Amino acid sequence: MAYQVEFSSDAERHVRQLSARDRNIVLDAIELQLTHEPTIATRHRKLLRDNPLADWELRVGEYRVFYDVDSEQNAVVILAIGVKSHNILLIEGKEIPL
C-alpha cells in the first residue's frame, strides 16, 4: 500500500530554498523512496538514534531529508531538509548538532 507524503511548513520552506535542479532531484527521490516501505532501512534510508529532528533520514546526495512515519494513516511526514558535509548538517544555513 502506498504512503501519502506530506510536508511540514518548515519542510515546504526548505524545498523552496533549493535550486530548481536540486528541488527536482530531492522531490523525485522522496517520491521514489518514501511512497512504498518508508520504514525499511536501505542504503539511502536509515532509522536515526534519538534526536530532536525526526525518526528517519533519507540521503539524497549531499541533502538529507528527515521524516516521520504514521503507519496508521499510511503517511510520511517530511519535517526538514538540510545539507550535510562531513559531520556538519546545515538547515536553512544554521548548523544543527548531530
N, C-alpha and C positions, 0 to 999 in steps of 0.2 A: 504494500500500500504506500502511495506517495505521501510525503510530508509536505505541508504547506510552509513556505519560507516567509517569515515576517521580519521586518526591520524595526528596531527601536528608533526613536527620533535621533539619538546620538549617532547610530549607525548610518541612518539616511544622510546626516550631515557629513559623516566621514566619506561616504561614497561620492557625494557631490564634490568633495575636495580633490578627488583623484582626476588625473588627466583622462580624456575620453578613451584612449587606448587602454590604460590600466583599469579604468572602470569596467570596460567590456571584458577584460581578462578575468577580473575578480568576480563579476556577476556571472559569467559563464561557468567558472569553477564552482561557485555556490550552487548553481542550478544542477550541475553535473554531480557534485559530490554530496550534497546535502538533501536532495529530494528523495533519495532512497537510502535506507540504512545509515542514517547520520550518527548512530551510536556504536557503530563498528569501527574500531581503530584500524587505520590503514597507514601507509607511509606518508600520507598527507593530512590525516586526521588523528588527533590523539586526545585522550581524556587527560585533563590537567589535574595536578595536585590542587589542594585547597588554595584558592586565590579569589580576590575580590572582583575580577573581571567576568569570568564565565567558567562553565564546567568543561567546555570543549574548545579545541583550536583547530582551524583548518589552515594549512600552509599553502600559499599561492605565490610562488617565487619569493620575493622579499616581503610580501604582505602576509599579515596574519589576521584571520577572521575569527573572532571569538563569539561563541554561540552557546545557547542552552537548548535542550530538547524537552518538549512537553509531549510525552508518549500518549497520554490520554486524549489529547486534542490533535495528535499527529501533526504537530507544529514544531518548526525550528525557528528560534528567535535569535536573530543576529544582533549582538549587543555592541560590538565595537570592531573597527578595522584599523589596523596600525601597520607600521613599517618596522621590520626587525633587521638590525645589522649587528652581527655577532651576539653579544649579550645585552644589547640596548634595544628596547622597544619604545617607539615613538608613536603616540596617538595625538593627533592634532598638534604636532610639534612639541609636545611635552613628553619627557621621559617617564615611563611607567616602570616602577620596580618589579622585577620578576621574582 
